[in-house]
Amino acid sequence: MKVSIIGGSGFTGGELLRILATHPNVEIKIVTSRKYVGEYVHRVHPNLRGILDIQFTDPSTSKIVEESDVVFLCTPAGVSAKITPEFLEAGVKVIDLSPDFRLKDPKEYERWYGWKHPRPDLLEKAVYGLPELHREEIRKADLVACPGCMSTAAILAMAPLAKANFIKQSVVVVDAMIGSSGAGATPSLASIHAERYGVIRPYKPVGHRHTSEIEQELSVLAGGSVKVAFSASSVNIVRGILVVCHCFTEKTVTIRDLWKIYRQFYGNEPFVRLVRDVKGIFRYPDPKPIVGSNFCDVGFELDQHTNRIVALSAIDNLVKGAVGNAVQSLNLIYGLDERTGLMYPGIHPV
């Protein structure tokens, strides 16, 4: 497949280049960056030195259309919605890593993003790019809207419970802890080393935009409205997300029941691993040993004192939280084994 990347100079763009550079079925044609036009990719992404001999170019829709079968969009919110229609009309498939097509209800964009969606007609056409939930739809998609990183982690932690109707009063509490790369490559006062190092910093206790995605997907699985109380904190790591989700259930439940629910839901999933061990130091999901991989480690625990189920998941926010889902989707669209180019372990120690 001939692929191009719009917005290739950020952390997400760099990670996408890292994975696609060794994908056996991909030829990278164009990588754009307004800031680094003419610069070689390795000057921005030094890990790609000797791997990719390609320069950043200025975005040119007509040239991308001529040379590409599929385009990946690593753009800020609001950009993709403006340029995606032109690609689709030209027959180029779009895999969008921005939030512009993730939500089905256009009113949700006004609520969570503060702008009116310019192409609400495409929201229904877009497929939410989480293969574990939408594999068959992705296979036939022309437009894939990849999930947010914390949305991915939270949905995969809670999906089996939502499907099994184990959520009392349809309310889920989600606490997400994310590394500094989740803030992107543009520096700010909050991201400089003196302020960022050593922190456990709550930065969005309420009102995080990813709430809308989690509610959308869990509600579909539960067959009714699910409300999510979501809080996000920055922690002292570069890559990785840990989410700890809490829900209360009126059903009598045992650990054996939870194992059954999760195994039935994820038994054949290549990138979801169930982690609830009795030995070692990594007894529950932890982002440290999955850095650089496309795995999502999911675990659970039962608090019988309050009839509370605790669901946990850990991912690398740049891989399974972003480009991993995108490349899985690419593989599915073109009829490949979805593991192609992605089946490698995390780095440990890191």
C-alpha positions in Angstrom: 0.0 0.0 0.0 1.2 3.5 -0.8 0.7 5.6 2.3 1.2 9.3 3.2 1.2 11.0 6.6 0.0 14.5 7.2 1.5 15.9 10.3 4.5 13.7 10.6 6.8 15.7 12.9 5.0 15.2 16.2 5.3 12.2 18.6 2.4 10.4 17.0 3.8 11.0 13.5 7.2 9.8 14.5 5.8 6.6 16.0 3.7 6.0 12.9 6.8 6.3 10.8 8.8 4.0 13.1 6.2 1.2 12.7 5.4 1.7 9.0 9.1 1.9 8.0 9.4 -1.9 8.7 5.9 -2.9 7.6 6.3 -5.4 4.8 3.3 -4.2 2.8 3.8 -0.5 3.0 5.6 2.1 0.9 5.8 5.5 2.6 5.3 8.2 -0.2 4.9 11.6 1.5 5.4 12.9 5.0 4.3 16.5 5.6 5.2 19.1 8.2 4.8 22.9 7.6 7.5 23.6 10.2 10.2 21.3 8.8 9.7 21.5 5.1 12.9 20.2 3.3 14.4 18.6 6.5 15.1 14.9 6.6 12.8 13.0 8.9 15.7 11.7 11.0 16.6 15.3 12.1 13.2 15.4 13.9 13.0 11.7 14.7 16.6 10.6 15.4 15.7 7.0 16.0 14.9 6.8 12.3 18.4 7.7 11.1 19.5 5.1 8.6 16.0 3.6 8.5 14.1 6.3 6.5 15.7 8.5 3.8 12.8 10.8 3.2 12.2 14.6 3.7 9.3 16.5 5.1 7.2 18.3 2.5 4.6 21.0 2.6 1.0 19.6 2.6 -0.3 19.3 -1.0 -3.6 17.6 -1.2 -3.4 17.0 -5.0 0.0 15.4 -4.8 -1.0 13.2 -1.9 -4.1 12.1 -3.8 -2.0 11.2 -6.9 0.6 9.1 -4.9 -1.4 7.5 -2.1 -3.8 4.7 -1.5 -4.4 5.7 2.1 -3.5 8.8 4.1 -2.9 9.0 7.9 -3.9 12.3 9.5 -1.9 13.2 12.6 -3.4 16.7 12.9 -4.9 18.9 15.6 -8.6 18.9 16.4 -10.6 20.7 13.7 -8.1 20.2 10.8 -9.1 16.7 9.6 -12.8 17.6 9.3 -11.8 20.2 6.7 -9.5 18.1 4.5 -10.9 14.6 4.8 -13.8 15.0 2.3 -11.4 15.9 -0.5 -9.4 12.6 0.0 -12.6 10.5 0.2 -14.0 12.0 -2.9 -10.8 11.2 -4.7 -11.0 7.5 -3.6 -8.2 7.8 -1.0 -8.9 6.0 2.3 -8.4 8.0 5.4 -7.2 6.8 8.8 -7.6 9.8 11.1 -5.7 9.9 14.4 -7.4 13.2 15.4 -10.7 13.4 17.3 -12.6 14.9 14.4 -14.7 11.8 13.4 -14.8 9.8 16.7 -18.2 10.9 17.9 -21.4 9.9 16.2 -23.6 12.7 17.5 -22.5 16.1 16.0 -24.0 17.9 19.1 -21.3 16.2 21.2 -18.6 18.2 19.3 -20.3 21.4 20.4 -20.4 20.2 24.0 -16.9 18.7 24.3 -14.9 20.6 21.7 -16.7 23.9 21.4 -17.2 23.9 17.7 -19.8 22.9 15.2 -18.8 19.9 13.1 -18.6 21.0 9.4 -19.4 17.5 8.0 -21.9 15.8 10.2 -22.8 13.6 7.2 -19.4 11.9 7.5 -19.8 11.1 11.2 -22.1 8.2 10.5 -19.8 6.9 7.7 -16.7 7.0 9.9 -15.8 3.8 11.8 -14.5 4.0 15.3 -11.0 2.5 14.9 -10.9 0.1 17.9 -10.5 -3.3 16.3 -11.5 -5.2 19.4 -15.0 -3.7 19.1 -15.4 -2.8 15.4 -13.2 -5.3 13.4 -15.8 -6.2 10.7 -16.8 -2.6 10.2 -13.2 -1.5 9.8 -12.6 -4.1 7.1 -15.1 -2.2 4.8 -14.3 1.3 5.9 -13.1 4.2 3.8 -12.8 6.5 6.9 -11.4 5.2 10.2 -11.5 7.5 13.3 -8.9 6.2 15.7 -9.7 6.4 19.4 -8.1 8.7 21.9 -5.3 7.1 24.0 -7.1 7.3 27.4 -10.4 6.3 25.7 -8.7 3.2 24.3 -7.4 2.1 27.7 -10.7 2.8 29.6 -12.9 1.2 27.0 -10.8 -2.0 26.8 -10.8 -2.2 30.6 -14.6 -1.9 30.9 -16.0 -3.4 27.7 -16.5 -6.9 29.1 -18.3 -5.6 32.1 -20.6 -3.3 30.0 -21.4 -6.2 27.7 -22.3 -8.4 30.6 -24.5 -5.7 32.3 -22.4 -5.7 35.4 -22.6 -1.9 35.9 -24.9 -0.8 38.6 -26.8 2.5 38.0 -24.9 2.8 34.7 -22.1 4.8 36.2 -18.4 4.1 35.9 -15.5 6.0 37.6 -12.3 6.2 35.5 -9.0 7.5 36.9 -6.3 7.8 34.2 -2.6 8.4 34.7 -0.6 9.3 31.6 3.0 10.0 30.7 4.4 13.3 29.4 4.4 12.2 25.7 0.6 12.4 25.9 0.8 16.2 25.8 2.5 16.2 22.4 5.7 17.7 21.1 4.9 21.3 21.5 6.6 22.7 24.6 4.8 24.7 27.3 5.6 25.9 30.8 3.9 22.7 32.2 6.1 20.5 30.1 9.6 21.9 30.8 11.8 19.5 32.8 11.8 21.7 35.9 8.0 21.6 36.2 7.2 18.2 34.7 9.8 16.0 36.4 8.6 14.2 39.5 5.0 15.1 39.3 1.7 13.4 40.0 -0.4 16.3 38.7 -4.2 16.2 38.3 -4.8 18.3 35.2 -8.3 17.4 34.2 -10.3 16.2 37.2 -13.6 16.7 35.3 -14.7 17.6 31.8 -12.0 15.7 29.8 -13.0 15.3 26.1 -12.3 11.5 26.1 -15.3 11.1 28.4 -17.6 11.4 25.4 -15.8 8.5 23.5 -15.9 6.2 26.5 -19.6 6.9 27.1 -20.4 6.4 23.5 -18.7 3.0 23.2 -19.7 1.6 26.6 -23.4 2.6 26.0 -23.5 0.6 22.8 -22.1 -2.5 24.5 -24.5 -2.1 27.5 -27.5 -1.5 25.4 -28.3 1.7 27.3 -26.8 4.9 28.6 -23.6 4.7 30.6 -22.3 7.7 32.4 -18.5 8.1 33.0 -16.9 10.1 35.7 -13.5 10.6 34.3 -10.3 12.2 35.8 -6.9 12.5 34.3 -3.5 13.0 36.0 0.0 13.5 34.6 2.6 11.1 36.2 6.4 11.0 36.0 6.9 8.7 33.0 7.4 9.5 29.3 5.2 6.9 27.7 2.3 4.9 29.1 -1.2 5.0 30.5 -2.7 3.2 33.5 -6.4 3.5 34.0 -8.2 2.3 37.1 -11.9 2.0 36.6 -14.5 1.5 39.4 -18.1 0.2 39.0 -20.5 -1.1 41.5 -22.8 -4.1 40.7 -26.0 -5.5 42.2 -25.2 -8.9 41.0 -23.5 -11.6 43.0 -20.1 -11.9 41.5 -16.9 -13.9 42.1 -13.4 -13.7 40.7 -14.1 -16.9 38.8 -17.1 -15.0 37.1 -14.8 -12.1 36.2 -12.2 -14.4 34.6 -15.0 -16.0 32.6 -16.4 -12.7 31.4 -13.0 -11.3 30.3 -11.8 -14.6 28.7 -15.0 -14.9 26.7 -14.6 -11.3 25.5 -10.9 -11.2 24.8 -10.1 -14.9 24.3 -9.0 -14.5 20.6 -7.7 -11.0 20.7 -4.1 -10.8 19.6 -3.2 -7.6 21.5 -5.2 -7.9 24.7 -3.6 -9.8 27.5 -5.2 -10.6 30.8 -3.0 -9.9 33.8 -3.9 -10.9 37.3 -1.0 -12.9 38.6 -0.1 -14.2 42.0 3.7 -14.0 41.7 6.3 -11.4 40.7 6.1 -7.7 40.9 3.9 -7.1 37.8 0.7 -8.7 39.2 -1.6 -6.2 37.7 -1.4 -4.2 34.4 1.5 -1.8 34.4 2.6 0.4 31.5 6.3 -0.1 32.2 6.8 -3.5 30.5 4.7 -2.7 27.5 6.4 0.5 26.3 7.0 0.3 22.6 4.4 -2.5 22.0 0.9 -2.6 20.8 -0.4 -4.7 23.7 -3.1 -3.7 26.1 -2.8 -5.4 29.5 -6.1 -5.7 31.2 -6.8 -6.9 34.8 -9.5 -6.8 37.4 -10.1 -7.2 41.1 -13.2 -7.6 43.3 -13.9 -5.6 46.4 -16.5 -7.7 48.2 -16.8 -5.2 51.0 -18.6 -2.7 48.7 -19.5 -5.0 45.8 -17.1 -3.0 43.7 -15.4 -4.2 40.6 -12.0 -2.6 39.8 -10.9 -2.9 36.2 -7.4 -1.9 35.1 -5.6 -1.5 31.8 -2.2 -0.4 30.7 -1.0 0.7 27.3 1.7 2.7 25.5 -0.2 5.9 24.7 1.7 6.3 21.4 1.2 2.7 20.2 -2.0 1.0 21.2 -3.2 4.4 22.3 -2.7 5.8 18.8 -0.8 4.4 15.9 -1.2 0.8 16.8 -4.9 1.0 16.3 -4.3 2.9 13.1 -2.0 0.2 11.7 -4.3 -2.6 12.9 -7.0 -0.8 10.9 -4.8 -0.5 7.9 -4.1 -4.2 7.9 -7.8 -5.0 8.3 -8.8 -2.8 5.4 -6.4 -4.4 3.1 -7.1 -8.0 4.1 -3.8 -8.6 5.9 -3.3 -10.4 9.2 -3.9 -7.5 11.6 -0.8 -8.3 13.5 1.4 -7.5 10.5 4.1 -5.0 11.5 3.0 -4.9 15.1 3.9 -8.2 16.7 6.8 -7.3 18.9 7.2 -7.2 22.7 7.6 -4.2 24.9 11.0 -3.0 26.1 12.1 -4.1 29.6 13.6 -2.6 31.5 13.1 0.9 30.3 
